Amino acid sequence: MNKPLYVYDDSLLKYRFNSTHPFNQMRLKMTTDLLQSAGLLNENDIIKPREATDDELLLVHKKDYIDAVKSAGEGTLPEDKMESYGLNTEDTPSFSGMHEKSRMLVGATLTAVDAVMEGRADKAVSLAGGLHHGFSGRASGFCVYNDSAVAIEYMRKKYSKKVMYVDTDAHHGDGVQWIFYDSNEVMTYSIHETGRYLFPGTGSLTERGTEEGFGFAVNLPIDAFTEDDSFISVFKESLEAAIVKFKPDIIISQNGVDAHYRDPMTHLSLTSETFEEIPRFVCEMADKYTDGKWIAVGGGGYNIWQVVPRMWAQIWLAMVNMKPPRGRLPESYLDKYKKKSPVDFPVNWEDNLDDYQEIPRRADINEKNDSTLNRAMLHIES
C-alpha cells in the first residue's frame, strides 16, 4: 500500500469573501498546524496543489459562467448580470481575483485525484475543497466552483472510473447531486439535516435521480437535533448498502463538520465521537470495496476555533490508520491559537461536553430517523 498524501499550500487560504464572512479558510491552516504540532503530519506527507485549467472547469461548468466569474473578480461584470450567476449575493459575494482563487481549490482536489489515480497514494485528502453547492452555471452557498463535481467528471472522463460521492455535511450536497442526477456512472449519497429547517431546502428521500440516473441519488434527511448514536447507525447501514449496490471504483467523500453541536449555522447535535467515526468508516468501506481508493475533501464548518481543526484532523488520522487521540492538544498549538480565540479554546482532542444540552425529544427524533433509514433502504435495495 502507498502512504496517504495531504494536499496543502498557503495559497489555498486566499479563497475569502470578506473579513466577516463565515466561510474562513484559516480553519485549513489551523488543522494543518494541529497535525504538524502533534507530529502526525510531516513535510514528506504534503503535496502542493496545482491550479485547475479552464478545460477542467468546463467538465461541469458552463463557459459563460466561468467568464462571468473572471469578470466579477476583475470588477467588470455589470450588476444586472451578477444575480443571474448567483454572484455578489449575501451568501456568495464577489471578491478580487475570484476565478484564480477559486480554481486553486478545484486544482487542489484534482491534485489529490491524480495522486491516487496515478498510484502515488491509495488515499489523499484536500481539505480546501468540498464546495458542494456550486452549480454548473451559478454560484451558491459560499461555493463558486464545485471542485467535487469537477473531480468526479475528471475521474469519469480521464480514468473511466465509477465514482461514489459521499457527503456528510449538515447541508444537502445539492450541487453535486443535480450535476449527476441523470447519470448511472456516479452515485451521490448525502446524509444531512432535513431541508425543512436548513439551506438549501433539498435532499428529500424522493430525490432519487432521473432517466438513466434513477436510483443513483441517495438522500438521508435526518431530523434536527439528531445525536451521535442515531446518526452513526443511519449512516453506516445506508452507506454500506449503497456501496454494495453501486460497486464503485473509488470513493470521494465531502467532510463538512457543521453538524457539530457547537456549529452556529445548523441544528444537529453531534459531538467529536461522530467525527472520529465518519472517516474511519469511510476508510473501512474503501479498503473493503474500492481497493483502498479514497479521496477526501473538506466542506462546511463555521466554528473554526472550537470545532473544525480537531474534527478535520480525524480525516488524516483515519487515512494513516491511527486511533483518535485522547487528552491534551500539543502545547505549541495551544500557545499559537488559544490567545487569539474569541471563545473558550478547547484544550483536548475530544469534546468537553460541559455545554452539551440534552435533547428532550430524543425518542421521537430517533424514531423519525429510523423511519427515514427504512424507507431509504427500500429505495437502495429496489
PADREN-278676 format. One line per field, with one value per residue (C-alpha): residue number from 1; residue in three letters; x, y, z. Coordinates in pm, whole numbers, plus 50000, padded with zeros to 5 digits. Layout:
REM PADREN-278676
vexlum <- NUM|...
guvo <- ala|...
px <- X|...
py <- Y|...
pz <- Z|...
//
This chain:
REM PADREN-278676
vexlum <- 1|2|3|4|5|6|7|8|9|10|11|12|13|14|15|16|17|18|19|20|21|22|23|24|25|26|27|28|29|30|31|32|33|34|35|36|37|38|39|40|41|42|43|44|45|46|47|48|49|50|51|52|53|54|55|56|57|58|59|60|61|62|63|64|65|66|67|68|69|70|71|72|73|74|75|76|77|78|79|80|81|82|83|84|85|86|87|88|89|90|91|92|93|94|95|96|97|98|99|100|101|102|103|104|105|106|107|108|109|110|111|112|113|114|115|116|117|118|119|120|121|122|123|124|125|126|127|128|129|130|131|132|133|134|135|136|137|138|139|140|141|142|143|144|145|146|147|148|149|150|151|152|153|154|155|156|157|158|159|160|161|162|163|164|165|166|167|168|169|170|171|172|173|174|175|176|177|178|179|180|181|182|183|184|185|186|187|188|189|190|191|192|193|194|195|196|197|198|199|200|201|202|203|204|205|206|207|208|209|210|211|212|213|214|215|216|217|218|219|220|221|222|223|224|225|226|227|228|229|230|231|232|233|234|235|236|237|238|239|240|241|242|243|244|245|246|247|248|249|250|251|252|253|254|255|256|257|258|259|260|261|262|263|264|265|266|267|268|269|270|271|272|273|274|275|276|277|278|279|280|281|282|283|284|285|286|287|288|289|290|291|292|293|294|295|296|297|298|299|300|301|302|303|304|305|306|307|308|309|310|311|312|313|314|315|316|317|318|319|320|321|322|323|324|325|326|327|328|329|330|331|332|333|334|335|336|337|338|339|340|341|342|343|344|345|346|347|348|349|350|351|352|353|354|355|356|357|358|359|360|361|362|363|364|365|366|367|368|369|370|371|372|373|374|375|376|377|378|379|380|381|382
guvo <- met|asn|lys|pro|leu|tyr|val|tyr|asp|asp|ser|leu|leu|lys|tyr|arg|phe|asn|ser|thr|his|pro|phe|asn|gln|met|arg|leu|lys|met|thr|thr|asp|leu|leu|gln|ser|ala|gly|leu|leu|asn|glu|asn|asp|ile|ile|lys|pro|arg|glu|ala|thr|asp|asp|glu|leu|leu|leu|val|his|lys|lys|asp|tyr|ile|asp|ala|val|lys|ser|ala|gly|glu|gly|thr|leu|pro|glu|asp|lys|met|glu|ser|tyr|gly|leu|asn|thr|glu|asp|thr|pro|ser|phe|ser|gly|met|his|glu|lys|ser|arg|met|leu|val|gly|ala|thr|leu|thr|ala|val|asp|ala|val|met|glu|gly|arg|ala|asp|lys|ala|val|ser|leu|ala|gly|gly|leu|his|his|gly|phe|ser|gly|arg|ala|ser|gly|phe|cys|val|tyr|asn|asp|ser|ala|val|ala|ile|glu|tyr|met|arg|lys|lys|tyr|ser|lys|lys|val|met|tyr|val|asp|thr|asp|ala|his|his|gly|asp|gly|val|gln|trp|ile|phe|tyr|asp|ser|asn|glu|val|met|thr|tyr|ser|ile|his|glu|thr|gly|arg|tyr|leu|phe|pro|gly|thr|gly|ser|leu|thr|glu|arg|gly|thr|glu|glu|gly|phe|gly|phe|ala|val|asn|leu|pro|ile|asp|ala|phe|thr|glu|asp|asp|ser|phe|ile|ser|val|phe|lys|glu|ser|leu|glu|ala|ala|ile|val|lys|phe|lys|pro|asp|ile|ile|ile|ser|gln|asn|gly|val|asp|ala|his|tyr|arg|asp|pro|met|thr|his|leu|ser|leu|thr|ser|glu|thr|phe|glu|glu|ile|pro|arg|phe|val|cys|glu|met|ala|asp|lys|tyr|thr|asp|gly|lys|trp|ile|ala|val|gly|gly|gly|gly|tyr|asn|ile|trp|gln|val|val|pro|arg|met|trp|ala|gln|ile|trp|leu|ala|met|val|asn|met|lys|pro|pro|arg|gly|arg|leu|pro|glu|ser|tyr|leu|asp|lys|tyr|lys|lys|lys|ser|pro|val|asp|phe|pro|val|asn|trp|glu|asp|asn|leu|asp|asp|tyr|gln|glu|ile|pro|arg|arg|ala|asp|ile|asn|glu|lys|asn|asp|ser|thr|leu|asn|arg|ala|met|leu|his|ile|glu|ser
px <- 50000|50116|50108|49831|49906|49788|49732|49821|49970|49913|49776|49458|49383|49315|48960|48799|48483|48540|48657|48313|48201|48154|48349|48703|48986|49201|49046|49254|49579|49477|49407|49744|49922|49747|49856|50212|50242|50136|50397|50120|50183|50530|50662|50702|50330|50233|50198|50145|49826|49814|49563|49270|49265|48966|48921|48895|48640|48445|48395|48096|48077|47934|48170|47955|47957|48338|48368|48129|48336|48650|48478|48327|48670|48808|48518|48391|48072|47762|47546|47241|47437|47561|47229|47169|47501|47447|47739|47767|47484|47484|47599|47846|47977|48225|48588|48904|49073|48773|48840|49208|49149|48850|49025|49308|49062|48950|49311|49388|49116|49240|49590|49452|49272|49583|49792|49552|49476|49845|49930|50137|49891|49591|49426|49458|49295|49241|49058|49041|48771|48418|48232|47924|47663|47817|47601|47715|47612|47563|47738|47550|47601|47963|48063|48188|48326|48222|48554|48396|48181|48479|48686|48413|48374|48754|48775|48499|48649|49024|49032|48697|48602|48267|48262|48079|48028|47966|47853|47821|47788|47485|47369|47246|47505|47270|47517|47689|47358|47196|47503|47494|47121|47074|47393|47427|47808|47806|47618|47563|47497|47411|47317|47214|46979|46631|46570|46259|46478|46802|46954|46930|46593|46653|46767|46438|46407|46215|46508|46640|46772|46612|46631|46939|47031|46714|46816|47167|47090|47059|46941|46916|46748|46776|46584|46708|46888|46996|47266|47566|47417|47125|47342|47610|47357|47169|47496|47669|47379|47269|47615|47738|47415|47454|47818|47731|47458|47666|48005|48221|48584|48663|48507|48526|48390|48289|48356|48166|48175|47891|47668|47865|47654|47874|47836|47643|47467|47287|47066|47226|47375|47676|47996|48356|48253|48074|48352|48603|48381|48280|48623|48721|48407|48459|48819|48692|48447|48724|48952|48666|48511|48736|49081|49160|49099|48956|48977|48855|48770|48654|48326|48122|48237|48187|48319|48682|48817|48637|48545|48692|49066|49012|48735|48915|49236|49049|49023|49400|49437|49182|49382|49704|49522|49554|49303|49152|49400|49293|49399|49568|49637|50001|50127|50279|49938|49765|50028|49975|49596|49445|49521|49373|49046|48739|48572|48682|48950|48944|49249|49174|49134|48791|48499|48447|48069|48004|47794|47613|47239|47029|46768|46415|46264|46535|46298|46087|46394|46546|46216|46190|46546|46484|46180|46390|46654|46399|46248|46590|46694|46387|46493|46855|46767|46491
py <- 50000|50352|50601|50866|51220|51557|51846|52185|52523|52868|52986|52791|53039|53316|53196|53455|53657|53926|53966|53900|53612|53280|53082|53121|52907|52986|52659|52481|52630|52556|52191|52157|52327|52099|51783|51908|52027|51681|51516|51342|51514|51552|51758|51448|51372|51706|51772|52115|52182|52293|52526|52378|52471|52625|52297|52112|52360|52317|51950|52064|52445|52647|52873|53184|53124|53088|53409|53582|53470|53608|53941|53965|53905|54189|54418|54439|54228|54452|54442|54321|54014|53928|53799|53553|53387|53383|53623|53910|53773|53786|53422|53435|53790|53863|53926|54032|53753|53526|53300|53247|53184|52955|52743|52679|52488|52281|52220|52104|51841|51732|51706|51455|51269|51236|51120|50830|50755|50753|50515|50754|50710|50492|50776|51154|51448|51805|51988|52309|52151|52032|52325|52116|52388|52519|52461|52427|52784|52954|53016|52923|52880|53006|52796|52943|52635|52283|52102|51765|51764|51859|51584|51325|51409|51419|51065|50950|51104|51066|50744|50575|50521|50469|50719|50706|51053|51056|51381|51411|51790|51917|52081|51872|51824|51972|52100|51764|51577|51786|51780|51398|51348|51164|50956|50590|50615|50828|50762|51061|50988|51268|51244|51587|51785|51787|52073|52172|52392|52442|52569|52459|52301|51999|51640|51462|51084|51117|51279|50959|51063|51078|50884|50657|50804|50692|50516|50664|50960|50857|51101|51056|51370|51340|51535|51849|51779|51429|51294|51066|50718|50779|50949|50679|50396|50555|50646|50311|50092|50305|50387|50029|49919|50193|50100|49730|49812|50056|49877|50190|50201|50490|50693|51070|51200|51552|51608|51913|51927|52176|51906|51952|52081|52391|52496|52825|52758|52424|52239|51896|51774|51565|51553|51461|51095|51109|51299|51042|50764|50902|50898|50569|50405|50556|50430|50084|50093|50197|49919|49668|49773|50008|49857|50127|50416|50715|51091|51320|51689|51942|52135|52322|52410|52756|52731|52749|52785|52516|52257|52238|52172|51886|51727|51762|51623|51293|51250|51238|51021|50775|50761|50679|50420|50600|50572|50903|51071|51148|51408|51742|51909|52000|52289|52467|52463|52593|52866|52978|52993|52998|53366|53462|53279|53495|53194|52930|52736|52355|52201|51831|51626|51503|51735|51869|51828|52074|52287|51999|52029|51715|51678|51643|51478|51214|50915|51094|51206|50857|50706|50953|50878|50501|50550|50755|50482|50208|50396|50477|50112|50008|50255|50139|49770|49803
pz <- 50000|49923|50207|50205|50088|50219|49978|50123|50044|50194|49857|49940|50220|49967|49895|50122|50060|50324|50683|50837|50614|50799|50539|50667|50530|50834|50961|50697|50829|51188|51104|50931|51222|51471|51288|51243|51605|51720|51496|51300|50966|50817|50527|50312|50356|50198|49825|49669|49475|49115|48952|48764|48396|48218|48028|48359|48494|48170|48255|48461|48449|48159|47966|48013|48390|48404|48202|48444|48743|48576|48506|48855|49009|48799|48891|48532|48542|48527|48840|48646|48530|48881|49009|48724|48805|49183|49224|49468|49683|50062|50077|49790|49748|49470|49561|49380|49184|49241|48940|49019|49390|49327|49066|49314|49535|49235|49139|49492|49472|49128|49274|49526|49246|49030|49325|49379|49013|48917|49201|49413|49701|49781|49969|49961|50138|50019|50294|50090|49872|49933|49775|49708|49646|49323|49012|48653|48576|48911|49243|49560|49932|49963|49659|49331|49151|49251|49299|49386|49072|48855|49021|48965|48596|48563|48706|48469|48157|48214|48413|48319|48683|48853|49139|49472|49623|49999|50166|50546|50564|50760|50436|50145|49869|49610|49350|49310|49308|49035|48810|48804|48854|48522|48538|48633|48644|48960|49282|49508|49875|50119|50486|50612|50830|50681|50440|50637|50852|50663|50338|50059|50140|49915|49972|50038|50019|49694|49511|49354|49015|48671|48343|48350|48688|48868|49188|49181|49409|49775|50041|50417|50559|50936|51197|51368|51700|51592|51824|51773|51808|51574|51311|51314|51288|50996|50821|50846|50740|50447|50314|50301|50132|49870|49804|49772|49520|49313|49315|49272|49167|49403|49684|49715|50045|50145|50515|50633|51013|51056|51207|51531|51818|51854|51490|51470|51138|51179|51427|51466|51793|51701|51906|51831|51862|51526|51351|51471|51337|50995|50826|50984|50848|50502|50515|50608|50315|50075|50196|50164|49833|49628|49674|49932|49690|49875|49821|50100|50079|50338|50330|50587|50936|51080|51434|51335|51689|51885|51625|51276|51329|51574|51364|51030|51180|51223|50845|50806|51115|50972|50647|50832|51043|51377|51657|51775|52010|52366|52616|52576|52243|52164|52375|52073|51902|52214|52255|51896|51885|52234|52295|51956|52013|52088|52255|52507|52324|52351|52514|52450|52132|52241|52318|52667|52689|52972|52737|52567|52611|52649|52376|52515|52203|52168|52131|51868|51673|51677|51564|51274|51169|51183|50961|50716|50714|50649|50357|50212|50241|50041|49770|49774|49758|49497
//
